């Protein structure tokens, strides 16, 4: 795929940070190979990459780093 199916923009290969929710927790995977639209920013992952992401999340090895993530509730915001 060389064009974004949503906006028609050019795609470029990048290594991204990819958040994944699993069993009520969010993990962030670093250096995930992806195609990213230069125009709208939509991210596309190859099926093999998705399989690697799922396997890593399911296996839950010790993380390289732990980050604190703020959570905001839009329903409570005025």
C-alpha positions, 0 to 999 in steps of 0.5 A, a space after each residue: 500500500 502506498 496511498 492512504 485509503 482514507 485521504 489518498 495521502 502518501 504513506 511513509 515507513 516509520 518506527 512508532 510508539 503504539 499503545 495497546 489495551 489488554 485486560 484493562 491495562 494499557 501498554 506502549 510498544 516502542 519501535 513498531 514498524 508502521 506505514 503512516 499517512 503524511 497527510 492525515 496521520 492514519 497508522 497502518 500495521 502489517 499483519 505480521 507486526 500485529 501478531 508480534 504486538 499481540 504475542 508480546 502483550 499476551 506474554 507480558 515480559 518485564 517491561 523495559 520502562 514504566 511510564 505514568 499516564 494521566 487519565 481524563 474523563 470527558 464526561 466529568 469535564 465542564 
